[in-house]
C-alpha cells in the first residue's frame, strides 16, 4: 500500500525497516519473541536484530544452539502456548536442518487439530548469493516452502514492504516464511515511522506499462525495475509486477496486467525449473491465454548448483542484459544496451549499496 500524505517518512535501509517492525511488535505485545543464530551477534543478522537483547532482555531476544530442528519444534510449542516467536536463519540453507518440524508440525498443526491451535510463527530466511558463497550458501527455497499446504511465503523487495510485511507476518495467526534476499538489506527507501502492515497475498505494480508484463520478486524486481525505467527513453513500455508474496499468490493483479499488455515474462530469483515462475506461468496459461499475443517466457537460474567463481557467476545469474534480450524477442524491437553500462563491481556485488553477506 502507498504511504499516506500524513505519514512521517524517513529514508532507512531494508535492514532497519525489519528491525523497526520487530521492535514495534515487541513493544506492543509481550508475547513476541526474537530468537535465532546471530540474533545477539554484534552484527545482528544484517543489523535486523541489533539492540533487541538490550531493549527487551535475554528472555525475549536470544541466540540459539546450532540445533535448528529442535529449536523449530520448541517454537511450535511456544506458538501454540500463546507466544509469537520470530525465528531467524542467517542463511536459508540452515533451514534444511529443520524441514521435519517445518513441514510436519509448523505447517500442519492447525489442520491436524481441527483448527483449535493456530501457529503464529514467523521464520526468517536469508537467501541469495554474495561474496562467492557458492552451492551451499546461496540458495533460495521459496518455491519449496510455497508448495507446502499451511505455510505462507512472503518476499519483500523494498524497505517499505519489508516493514509492512514483517508487521503483517507477526500479526498473522498462521506460520509465515519471511524470505529476505541479502542483496536488498542495504537498499534505502521511504518508510513511515508509525506502525503499519501490508496485506499478505497482495502484489505491487512497481512500474506501469502497456507493452509487456514482467512478474518477479526480490532482487530481480529491482533489476526489472531498472530495465523498465531505462527502456522508457526507447519507447518500450514495461509493466513490472512485484509479487511481494509468493503464497498466497495475487492472481487477480497478475491476470489483470496480462489482459492489459498481452505479453508475459516471469523472472525467478531462484531456479527456473519447478519454481515460482512456473506457477505464475501455469496460472496465466490456464486463465489468461485468450489475452496473450505471444508465448509466455521465463527467466531464472539454470538447473545447476550456484557457482562461486567470478567467471561462472557472470553467466549463472540473470541481469539487465538477459532481461532485455528476451524483451527484444518478445516485442520484435532492438534495444540499445549501452544505457545499461555502469562502473565495474566485484562479480557478486550488484550495486554499491551491497555491503556484504553478514
Secondary structure as the mmCIF struct_conf table of DSSP 4:
data_model
#
loop_
_struct_conf.conf_type_id
_struct_conf.id
_struct_conf.beg_label_comp_id
_struct_conf.beg_label_asym_id
_struct_conf.beg_label_seq_id
_struct_conf.end_label_comp_id
_struct_conf.end_label_asym_id
_struct_conf.end_label_seq_id
HELX_LH_PP_P HELX_LH_PP_P1 UNK A 2 UNK A 4
TURN_TY1_P TURN_TY1_P1 UNK A 5 UNK A 6
BEND BEND1 UNK A 7 UNK A 7
STRN STRN1 UNK A 9 UNK A 13
HELX_RH_AL_P HELX_RH_AL_P1 UNK A 14 UNK A 28
TURN_TY1_P TURN_TY1_P2 UNK A 30 UNK A 31
STRN STRN2 UNK A 32 UNK A 36
TURN_TY1_P TURN_TY1_P3 UNK A 37 UNK A 40
BEND BEND2 UNK A 41 UNK A 41
TURN_TY1_P TURN_TY1_P4 UNK A 42 UNK A 43
HELX_RH_AL_P HELX_RH_AL_P2 UNK A 44 UNK A 47
TURN_TY1_P TURN_TY1_P5 UNK A 48 UNK A 51
HELX_RH_AL_P HELX_RH_AL_P3 UNK A 52 UNK A 56
TURN_TY1_P TURN_TY1_P6 UNK A 58 UNK A 60
STRN STRN3 UNK A 61 UNK A 62
BEND BEND3 UNK A 66 UNK A 66
HELX_RH_AL_P HELX_RH_AL_P4 UNK A 68 UNK A 80
TURN_TY1_P TURN_TY1_P7 UNK A 81 UNK A 82
STRN STRN4 UNK A 84 UNK A 89
BEND BEND4 UNK A 90 UNK A 91
HELX_RH_3T_P HELX_RH_3T_P1 UNK A 92 UNK A 98
HELX_RH_AL_P HELX_RH_AL_P5 UNK A 99 UNK A 101
HELX_RH_PI_P HELX_RH_PI_P1 UNK A 102 UNK A 106
TURN_TY1_P TURN_TY1_P8 UNK A 107 UNK A 108
HELX_RH_AL_P HELX_RH_AL_P6 UNK A 109 UNK A 112
TURN_TY1_P TURN_TY1_P9 UNK A 113 UNK A 115
BEND BEND5 UNK A 116 UNK A 117
STRN STRN5 UNK A 122 UNK A 127
BEND BEND6 UNK A 128 UNK A 128
BEND BEND7 UNK A 131 UNK A 132
TURN_TY1_P TURN_TY1_P10 UNK A 135 UNK A 137
BEND BEND8 UNK A 138 UNK A 138
HELX_RH_AL_P HELX_RH_AL_P7 UNK A 142 UNK A 146
TURN_TY1_P TURN_TY1_P11 UNK A 147 UNK A 147
BEND BEND9 UNK A 148 UNK A 148
TURN_TY1_P TURN_TY1_P12 UNK A 149 UNK A 150
STRN STRN6 UNK A 152 UNK A 154
BEND BEND10 UNK A 158 UNK A 158
HELX_RH_AL_P HELX_RH_AL_P8 UNK A 159 UNK A 171
BEND BEND11 UNK A 173 UNK A 174
STRN STRN7 UNK A 176 UNK A 181
HELX_RH_3T_P HELX_RH_3T_P2 UNK A 182 UNK A 184
TURN_TY1_P TURN_TY1_P13 UNK A 185 UNK A 186
STRN STRN8 UNK A 188 UNK A 192
BEND BEND12 UNK A 193 UNK A 194
TURN_TY1_P TURN_TY1_P14 UNK A 200 UNK A 201
STRN STRN9 UNK A 204 UNK A 207
BEND BEND13 UNK A 210 UNK A 211
STRN STRN10 UNK A 212 UNK A 216
HELX_RH_AL_P HELX_RH_AL_P9 UNK A 218 UNK A 231
HELX_RH_3T_P HELX_RH_3T_P3 UNK A 232 UNK A 234
TURN_TY1_P TURN_TY1_P15 UNK A 235 UNK A 235
STRN STRN11 UNK A 238 UNK A 242
BEND BEND14 UNK A 244 UNK A 244
STRN STRN12 UNK A 245 UNK A 247
BEND BEND15 UNK A 248 UNK A 248
HELX_RH_AL_P HELX_RH_AL_P10 UNK A 251 UNK A 261
BEND BEND16 UNK A 262 UNK A 262
STRN STRN13 UNK A 264 UNK A 271
BEND BEND17 UNK A 272 UNK A 272
TURN_TY1_P TURN_TY1_P16 UNK A 273 UNK A 274
BEND BEND18 UNK A 275 UNK A 275
HELX_RH_AL_P HELX_RH_AL_P11 UNK A 276 UNK A 287
BEND BEND19 UNK A 288 UNK A 288
HELX_RH_3T_P HELX_RH_3T_P4 UNK A 289 UNK A 291
BEND BEND20 UNK A 293 UNK A 294
STRN STRN14 UNK A 297 UNK A 301
BEND BEND21 UNK A 303 UNK A 304
HELX_LH_PP_P HELX_LH_PP_P2 UNK A 305 UNK A 307
BEND BEND22 UNK A 309 UNK A 309
HELX_RH_AL_P HELX_RH_AL_P12 UNK A 310 UNK A 316
BEND BEND23 UNK A 317 UNK A 317
HELX_RH_AL_P HELX_RH_AL_P13 UNK A 320 UNK A 331
TURN_TY1_P TURN_TY1_P17 UNK A 332 UNK A 332
HELX_RH_3T_P HELX_RH_3T_P5 UNK A 337 UNK A 340
TURN_TY1_P TURN_TY1_P18 UNK A 347 UNK A 348
BEND BEND24 UNK A 351 UNK A 351
TURN_TY1_P TURN_TY1_P19 UNK A 352 UNK A 353
#
